[in-house]
Amino acid sequence: MSENLENKTTSVAYTDDHIRHLSDMEHIRVRPGMYIGKLGDGSFAEDGIYVLLKEVLDNSIDEFKMNAGKRIDVVVEDNLTASVRDFGRGIPQGKLIEAVSVLNTGGKYDSKAFKKSVGLNGVGIKAVNALSKRFEVRSYREGKMRRAVFSQGNLELDETLSSGEKTGTYIAFEPDESLFKGYSFRSEYIETMLRNYTYLNTGLVISYNKTRIESKNGLEDLLSDNMTSEGLYPIIHLKGDDIEVAFTHASQYGEEYYSFVNGQHTTQGGTHQSAFKEHIARAIRDFYNKNHDFSDIRNGLVAAVAINVEEPLFESQTKIKLGSTHMGPKGPTVNKFVGDFIKTEVDNYLHRNAKVAEVLLKKIQESEKERKAIAGVTKIARERAKKVSLHNKKLRDCRIHLNDVKGEDKEDSCIFITEGDSASGSITKSRDVNTQAVFSLRGKPLNSFGLTKKVVYENEEFNLLQAALNIEDGIDGLRYNKVIVATDADVDGMHIRLLLITFFLQFFPDLIKKGHVYILQTPLFRVRNKKETRYCYTEEERVSAINELGPNPEITRFKGLGEISPSEFKHFIGKDMRLEQVKWRKTDTVNELLEFYMGKNTMERQEFIIDNLVVEEDLA
């Protein structure tokens, strides 16, 4: 019997008809993940529509770097279409069609033209073309405009006209909704992207929907705009050939880094960020000529580093982590290049600025004093965490993690922090075991505001959570890309959310600032008739569902996550999972924070939470 079955499965015909050749545009559409990472609908900063916009912008930025055009106009209409107009040299018109539709075609393979570019592989703009419902490119050169229009990568119009417009390139695209289902551009993500471009390119002016964006002080402005607590001393801003750094220390725990390569925001760091971390600590320690621990030197450090690398190598097409070990084919190692600059410039600065050196030393000594005071507690807590199997009731782990050396789905890795056994049970039974982990709280976590880091080690839950996330020494080793707080949408659930957010803000602010913390949105109601079931997240959705499914549909009010069966829960943590990113900016106030996370609760609930929190004034 088994032999017959085996023969049946191996005797399927395999003929010439099974061999299929895809054109460049077809291949991108069939395998978009190879070119832009995830697709998404624009809800998250890493979604594909922003990668498309960035690919277009990178070409215009490269023109600016070649001293061709100091202004870029960006227009987004109805959150659906985007256009970028630069005033560079314009794409050579004779090769315009090939430049936007044939892979491995471009002007950046010859390093003489683009020494230190981001878009070196001839893929980016072609991916935008292939993945757009409509794509238009115009090249303005020598009094002529050549214009081409594509649909899903297929050429529909090619014309050359006379033109009096300034030299440059115009590209407009509308992402294909059949791929980016229900997508919508979010202005906040675009503004962050554009501001990062201006921080890295002083002198560049970007007009975004007629709003002027520019930076006069580069990375110093970046830190000033992103820091949520005052620096202990003025930001130290150092520039050299192909390198720029800015840093200060703040009254906060942990370390906070912003790193860039050739203008590309490497959100997951890489060899340049690792080199900076090592050498900034080494240079400061050598200056004081005392054997300070690196962790004490870097505690509270807020820094930005940007380097230019010839022909950079990234770990993925989305270019968020630098893999290059050398500055170029014949250049020094990234580690030596960054190290030599930091050693010389930081030492010189501290010798010239005695007051800054004095403040910095005091900060290091305070960190050292606190670390030694809790050394015994820390050692015991680490031993306890090792003894506790991380596969017990507290943590149900997944197979793929963000800090894995390799893995296509690393960025899909997430961990749900739940309250109580019933909620964690429902999620555990319905989760994707490859990418979704579950950490279960016993009840309300401790209010950690105003406490020292000693509490992280003394409190068993905090200690085990820290170990599960692997963030004791910073977020470089973070095991999950998304840390998702999954609590009931009632008063107690809201309180737990705020307590967890307080914990992260207090001891691991970079976790929130780098966009890793989310709130899981789950339905409040189920409305169904014999033919259809609707899950409603708001009162408005409930009313709409009743009107559409009537008469007399069955209405269920979910009072807690534990009431939702695993078979239903899988819909809420699958591809249609609704998440709200926890955001924290310098301009945020606590009242806005509370209002945001309380959502559509009644005034009575809002007053209850405010009355029972002691952190409402202190979080600012």
C-alpha positions in Angstrom: 0.0 0.0 0.0 2.7 2.5 1.0 4.8 1.6 -2.1 1.8 2.4 -4.4 1.3 5.7 -2.7 4.9 6.6 -3.0 4.9 5.8 -6.7 1.8 7.9 -7.2 3.4 11.0 -5.6 6.6 10.7 -7.6 5.2 9.9 -11.0 3.8 13.4 -11.7 4.7 14.5 -15.2 7.5 17.1 -15.4 7.7 18.6 -18.9 9.0 21.6 -20.8 5.6 23.3 -20.0 6.6 23.5 -16.3 9.6 25.7 -17.1 8.5 29.3 -17.0 10.6 32.5 -17.7 9.6 35.7 -16.0 10.4 39.1 -17.3 12.1 41.5 -14.9 8.8 43.2 -14.1 6.9 39.9 -13.8 9.5 38.5 -11.4 9.3 41.6 -9.1 5.5 41.3 -9.0 5.6 37.5 -8.3 8.3 37.8 -5.6 8.0 41.4 -4.2 9.4 40.3 -0.8 12.8 39.8 -2.5 12.9 43.4 -3.5 11.1 45.5 -0.9 10.6 43.2 2.1 7.1 43.1 3.4 4.0 44.6 1.6 1.6 45.9 4.2 -1.0 48.7 4.1 1.1 51.6 5.4 0.2 51.1 9.1 3.9 50.6 9.9 7.0 52.6 9.0 8.6 49.5 7.5 5.7 48.7 5.1 6.5 48.4 1.4 4.8 51.6 0.2 7.4 53.7 2.2 10.2 51.5 0.7 8.9 52.4 -2.7 8.9 56.2 -1.9 12.4 55.8 -0.4 13.7 54.1 -3.5 12.6 57.1 -5.6 14.0 59.6 -3.1 17.4 57.9 -2.9 18.0 58.6 -6.6 17.2 62.3 -6.0 19.4 62.4 -2.9 22.3 60.9 -4.9 21.9 63.8 -7.3 22.1 66.3 -4.4 25.3 64.5 -3.2 26.8 65.0 -6.7 26.1 68.8 -6.3 23.2 68.6 -8.8 20.1 70.2 -7.4 19.5 71.4 -3.8 15.7 71.1 -3.7 13.4 68.1 -3.9 9.6 68.5 -4.1 7.5 65.7 -2.6 3.8 65.6 -3.0 1.4 63.0 -1.6 -2.2 63.2 -2.8 -5.2 61.7 -0.9 -2.7 59.4 0.9 -2.7 57.2 -2.3 -0.3 58.7 -4.8 3.2 60.1 -4.4 5.5 62.2 -6.7 9.1 63.3 -6.4 10.6 66.1 -8.5 14.3 66.8 -8.2 16.4 69.4 -10.0 19.4 67.2 -10.7 20.8 66.2 -14.1 17.8 64.3 -15.2 18.0 60.6 -16.3 19.7 60.4 -19.7 16.8 60.4 -22.1 18.1 57.8 -24.5 18.1 55.2 -21.8 15.0 56.4 -19.8 12.8 53.3 -20.5 15.6 50.9 -19.6 16.6 52.8 -16.5 13.1 52.3 -15.0 12.2 48.9 -16.3 15.2 46.7 -16.9 17.0 45.2 -13.9 20.7 45.7 -13.5 20.5 48.9 -15.5 21.7 52.1 -14.0 24.3 54.8 -13.7 25.8 53.8 -10.4 27.8 50.7 -11.3 30.6 53.1 -12.3 31.9 54.4 -9.0 33.3 57.4 -10.7 29.8 58.8 -11.1 28.3 57.8 -7.8 31.1 57.1 -5.3 29.0 56.6 -2.3 25.4 55.8 -3.2 22.7 53.8 -1.5 21.0 52.5 -4.7 23.8 50.5 -6.3 22.1 47.4 -7.5 19.9 48.7 -10.3 16.8 47.3 -8.6 15.0 50.1 -6.6 13.2 52.2 -9.2 12.3 49.2 -11.3 10.6 47.7 -8.2 8.6 50.9 -7.8 7.5 50.6 -11.4 6.6 47.0 -11.3 4.6 47.3 -8.1 2.6 50.4 -9.1 -0.8 50.5 -10.7 0.5 53.6 -12.4 4.0 54.8 -12.7 5.2 57.9 -14.6 8.7 59.2 -15.2 9.8 62.4 -16.8 13.3 63.5 -17.6 14.0 67.2 -18.3 17.2 67.9 -20.2 18.4 70.4 -22.7 15.0 71.9 -23.4 13.3 68.5 -23.9 11.1 66.3 -21.8 10.9 62.6 -22.4 7.9 61.1 -20.6 6.9 57.4 -20.1 3.9 56.0 -18.3 3.6 52.4 -17.1 0.9 50.2 -15.6 2.1 47.3 -13.4 5.5 47.6 -15.2 4.0 47.5 -18.7 4.8 50.5 -20.9 1.7 52.4 -22.1 3.1 55.8 -23.3 6.4 57.0 -24.4 6.7 60.6 -25.8 9.3 63.3 -26.2 8.2 67.0 -26.1 9.9 70.4 -25.9 10.0 71.8 -22.5 11.1 75.0 -20.7 11.3 73.4 -17.3 14.5 73.2 -15.2 16.7 70.1 -15.7 15.8 67.2 -13.4 13.6 64.1 -12.9 10.0 63.7 -12.0 8.5 60.4 -10.8 5.0 59.8 -9.7 3.6 56.4 -8.7 0.4 54.9 -7.3 1.1 51.6 -5.5 -0.9 48.6 -6.8 -3.8 48.0 -4.4 -4.0 44.4 -5.5 -0.7 43.9 -3.7 -0.9 46.7 -1.0 -4.4 46.0 0.0 -6.2 48.9 1.6 -3.0 50.9 1.7 -2.7 54.5 2.8 0.3 56.7 3.2 0.8 58.1 6.7 2.2 61.6 6.9 4.0 61.0 10.2 6.2 58.2 8.7 6.9 60.3 5.5 7.9 63.3 7.6 10.3 61.2 9.7 11.9 59.8 6.5 12.3 63.3 4.9 13.7 64.8 8.1 16.3 62.1 8.3 17.3 62.9 4.7 17.8 66.6 5.7 19.7 65.8 8.8 22.2 63.8 6.7 22.4 66.4 3.9 22.8 69.9 5.3 21.9 72.4 2.6 19.2 70.2 1.1 15.6 71.6 1.1 12.7 69.3 0.8 9.2 70.6 0.1 6.6 68.2 1.4 3.1 69.1 0.4 4.5 72.7 0.3 5.9 72.4 3.9 9.6 73.3 4.0 11.9 70.7 5.7 15.6 71.4 6.2 18.4 71.1 8.7 21.1 73.6 9.4 23.0 71.6 12.0 22.8 68.0 10.7 23.0 65.3 13.3 22.9 67.8 16.1 19.4 68.7 15.0 18.5 65.0 14.8 19.4 64.5 18.5 17.7 67.8 19.6 14.5 66.8 17.8 14.4 63.3 19.2 15.6 63.5 22.7 12.9 63.3 25.4 15.1 64.3 28.3 17.6 67.1 28.6 21.2 66.5 27.7 23.6 66.7 30.7 26.0 68.7 28.5 25.8 70.4 25.1 25.6 68.0 22.2 29.1 67.1 20.9 29.1 67.4 17.1 32.1 66.1 15.1 32.6 65.9 11.4 35.3 64.4 9.2 35.6 63.1 5.7 32.9 60.5 5.2 31.9 60.5 8.9 29.8 62.6 11.2 28.9 61.9 14.8 26.8 63.7 17.5 26.3 62.6 21.1 25.5 63.6 24.6 24.4 61.9 27.8 21.0 62.2 29.3 19.4 61.3 32.6 18.0 58.0 31.4 18.8 54.4 31.4 20.2 52.5 28.5 21.7 53.6 25.2 20.1 55.2 22.3 21.5 55.2 18.7 20.6 56.6 15.3 22.9 55.3 12.6 23.1 56.0 8.8 25.1 54.8 5.8 25.2 57.0 2.7 22.0 58.6 4.0 20.3 55.3 4.6 18.8 55.0 8.1 20.1 51.7 9.3 17.5 51.0 12.0 19.1 47.7 12.9 22.6 49.1 13.1 25.5 47.1 11.7 29.2 47.2 11.6 29.4 51.0 11.8 27.2 51.3 14.8 29.0 48.5 16.6 32.3 50.2 15.8 31.0 53.5 17.2 29.8 51.9 20.4 33.1 50.2 21.0 35.3 53.1 20.3 33.3 55.9 22.0 33.6 54.0 25.2 37.3 53.2 24.7 38.2 56.8 23.8 36.4 58.2 26.9 38.0 55.6 29.2 41.4 56.4 27.8 40.9 60.1 28.3 40.2 59.7 32.0 42.9 57.0 32.2 40.8 54.9 34.5 39.4 51.4 34.1 35.8 52.4 33.8 33.4 49.7 32.7 32.1 50.3 29.1 28.5 49.9 30.4 29.0 52.7 32.8 30.4 55.0 30.2 27.6 54.3 27.7 24.7 54.4 30.2 22.5 57.3 29.2 24.4 57.9 25.9 22.3 59.3 23.1 24.2 59.3 19.8 24.0 59.5 16.1 26.6 58.3 13.6 26.7 58.6 9.8 29.3 57.3 7.4 29.8 57.1 3.7 30.9 53.8 2.3 31.9 53.0 -1.3 29.8 50.2 -2.7 28.1 49.3 0.7 26.8 45.9 1.4 23.6 45.5 3.4 22.2 42.4 5.0 18.9 42.7 3.0 17.3 44.5 0.1 15.6 46.9 2.6 19.1 48.1 3.7 18.4 48.5 7.4 21.6 46.8 8.6 25.1 47.4 7.3 27.1 44.3 6.5 30.2 45.9 5.0 33.4 45.3 6.9 35.4 47.8 4.8 34.9 51.4 3.7 35.4 50.3 0.1 37.1 47.8 -2.1 40.5 49.3 -1.2 39.6 51.1 1.9 40.3 50.5 5.6 37.9 48.4 7.7 34.8 50.2 9.0 36.0 49.4 12.6 39.4 51.1 12.1 38.0 54.0 10.1 35.4 54.8 12.8 37.9 54.0 15.6 40.6 56.3 14.4 38.2 59.2 14.0 36.6 58.8 17.4 39.9 58.3 19.2 41.4 61.5 17.9 38.3 63.8 17.8 36.7 62.8 21.1 40.0 63.0 23.0 40.7 66.5 21.5 37.2 67.7 22.3 37.4 66.6 26.0 40.8 68.2 26.4 39.5 71.5 25.0 36.2 71.4 27.0 37.1 70.8 30.7 33.5 71.5 32.0 32.0 68.9 29.7 34.7 66.4 30.7 33.8 67.1 34.3 30.0 66.6 33.8 30.7 63.4 31.8 32.9 62.0 34.5 30.3 62.6 37.1 27.7 60.8 35.1 30.0 57.8 34.6 30.7 57.7 38.4 27.0 57.8 39.2 26.3 54.9 36.8 29.2 53.0 38.3 28.0 53.6 41.9 24.5 52.3 41.0 25.8 49.3 39.2 28.0 48.3 42.1 25.2 48.9 44.6 23.0 46.4 42.9 25.7 43.9 41.8 24.7 41.3 44.3 21.0 41.5 43.3 21.9 41.5 39.7 24.0 38.3 40.0 21.3 36.5 41.9 18.6 37.6 39.4 20.7 36.4 36.5 21.2 33.0 38.1 17.5 32.8 38.8 16.6 33.6 35.2 18.9 30.9 34.0 17.4 28.3 36.3 13.9 29.2 35.3 13.2 27.5 32.0 12.0 30.1 29.6 9.7 27.5 28.1 7.5 27.2 31.2 4.2 29.0 31.9 5.9 32.4 31.8 7.2 32.3 28.2 6.0 30.2 25.3 8.6 31.0 22.8 8.6 31.0 19.0 11.1 29.5 16.6 12.3 32.6 14.7 13.8 35.7 16.4 14.9 39.1 15.4 18.5 38.5 16.5 18.9 35.3 14.5 21.9 35.4 12.2 19.8 34.5 9.2 16.1 34.2 8.4 13.7 35.8 6.0 10.9 36.2 8.6 13.0 37.8 11.4 11.1 41.1 11.3 7.8 39.2 11.7 8.9 38.0 15.1 6.8 39.3 18.0 5.9 38.6 21.6 2.5 39.1 23.2 2.6 40.2 26.9 -0.7 39.0 28.4 -2.4 39.1 31.7 -3.7 35.9 33.3 -3.8 32.3 32.2 -7.0 32.4 30.2 -5.8 35.2 27.8 -2.4 33.7 27.3 -4.0 30.3 26.7 -6.2 31.6 23.9 -3.3 33.4 22.2 -1.0 30.4 22.7 -3.4 28.0 21.0 -4.0 30.3 18.1 -0.6 31.8 17.5 1.9 31.2 14.7 4.6 29.2 16.6 7.2 30.2 14.1 7.1 34.0 14.8 4.7 34.6 17.7 5.8 34.1 21.4 3.6 34.7 24.5 4.8 36.0 27.9 2.2 35.8 30.7 1.9 38.2 33.6 0.5 37.1 36.9 -1.5 40.3 37.4 -0.8 44.0 37.5 3.0 44.7 37.3 4.7 46.9 39.8 4.5 50.6 39.2 8.2 51.3 38.5 8.1 55.0 38.0 10.8 56.8 39.9 12.5 53.6 41.0 16.1 52.6 40.2 17.1 49.7 37.9 17.5 47.6 41.0 13.8 46.9 40.8 14.3 45.2 37.4 16.3 42.5 39.1 14.4 42.4 42.4 11.0 42.0 40.7 10.9 38.4 39.3 8.5 39.3 36.5 10.5 42.3 35.3 13.7 40.2 35.5 12.2 37.4 33.4 10.7 39.8 30.9 14.0 41.5 30.5 15.7 38.1 30.0 13.0 36.9 27.5 13.4 40.1 25.4 17.3 39.9 25.8 17.6 43.7 26.4 19.6 43.8 29.6 22.6 45.2 27.6 20.6 47.2 25.2 18.3 46.5 22.3 21.0 45.3 19.9 20.2 41.7 20.9 16.4 42.2 21.0 14.7 38.9 20.2 11.4 40.2 18.9 10.8 43.0 16.4 7.4 43.7 18.0 6.7 43.7 21.7 2.9 43.6 21.9 0.9 44.4 25.0 -2.2 42.3 24.9 -4.6 43.2 27.8 -8.3 43.5 28.2 -10.0 46.7 27.1 -11.3 47.4 30.6 -10.0 49.5 33.4 -7.6 46.9 34.8 -6.3 46.2 31.3 -5.7 49.8 30.6 -3.9 50.2 33.9 -1.6 47.3 33.1 -0.9 48.8 29.7 0.2 52.1 31.3 2.3 50.3 33.9 4.1 48.3 31.2 4.7 51.4 29.1 6.0 53.2 32.2 8.4 50.2 32.8 9.7 50.4 29.2 10.0 54.2 29.3 11.8 54.2 32.6 14.5 51.5 31.9 14.4 50.8 28.1 13.3 54.0 26.4 15.0 53.0 23.1 12.6 50.1 22.8 9.7 52.6 22.5 11.6 55.3 20.6 12.7 52.8 17.9 9.0 51.7 17.5 9.1 48.2 18.9 6.3 48.5 21.4 2.6 48.0 20.3 -0.8 47.6 21.8 -3.0 44.8 20.5 -6.5 45.9 19.4 -9.1 43.2 19.9 -12.8 43.3 19.1 -15.3 44.5 21.7 -18.3 42.9 20.0 -19.2 40.0 17.8 -22.3 40.6 15.7 -23.6 37.7 13.6 -26.5 36.1 11.8 -26.8 32.7 10.2 -24.8 33.8 7.2 -22.1 36.2 8.4 -20.1 37.1 11.4 -18.7 40.6 12.0 -16.1 41.6 14.7 -16.4 45.2 15.9 -13.7 47.2 17.5 -15.7 50.3 18.3 -19.3 51.2 19.1 -19.6 52.7 15.7 -18.6 49.5 14.0 -21.2 47.6 16.2 -24.0 49.9 15.1 -23.0 49.6 11.5 -22.9 45.8 11.7 -26.3 45.6 13.3 -27.8 47.8 10.6 -26.2 45.7 7.8 -26.8 42.2 9.3 -30.3 42.8 10.7 -32.9 42.1 11.7 -32.1 40.9 15.2 -28.6 39.6 14.8 -26.9 37.9 17.8 -24.6 40.4 19.7 -21.9 39.2 22.0 -19.8 41.6 24.2 -16.3 40.4 24.9 -15.4 41.4 28.4 -11.9 40.0 28.3 -9.4 38.3 26.0 -10.0 35.0 27.8 -13.6 35.0 26.6 -12.5 34.8 22.9 -12.0 31.2 21.8 -8.7 30.2 20.2 -10.5 29.5 16.9 -11.7 33.1 16.9 -8.5 34.6 18.3 -6.4 33.4 15.3 -8.3 36.0 13.2 -7.2 38.8 15.5 -3.4 38.0 15.5 -3.1 36.9 11.9 -2.5 38.9 8.7 -5.3 41.3 9.7 -4.0 41.9 13.2 -4.7 45.5 14.4 -1.9 47.1 16.3 -1.3 50.6 17.6 2.3 51.6 17.9 3.3 53.2 21.2 4.9 56.5 20.3 6.8 58.9 22.5 8.1 62.2 21.2 9.6 65.2 22.9 6.4 67.2 22.4 4.1 64.5 23.9 2.2 65.3 27.1 0.9 62.7 29.6 -2.7 63.8 29.1 -2.4 63.0 25.4 -0.7 59.7 26.3 -3.5 58.7 28.6 -6.2 59.8 26.2 -4.6 57.8 23.4 -4.3 54.5 25.3 -7.7 54.8 26.9 -9.2 55.0 23.5 -13.0 55.2 23.6 -13.5 54.5 27.3 -16.2 56.3 29.2 -15.3 59.4 31.3 -15.8 57.2 34.4 -13.1 54.9 33.3 -10.7 57.7 32.4 -11.2 59.3 35.8 -10.7 55.9 37.5 -7.3 55.4 35.8 -6.1 58.9 36.4 -7.1 58.7 40.1 -5.3 55.4 40.5 -2.1 56.4 38.7 0.8 58.2 40.4 2.8 58.7 37.2 0.5 61.0 35.3 2.6 64.1 36.2 6.0 62.4 36.2 6.1 60.8 32.7 6.5 64.1 30.9 
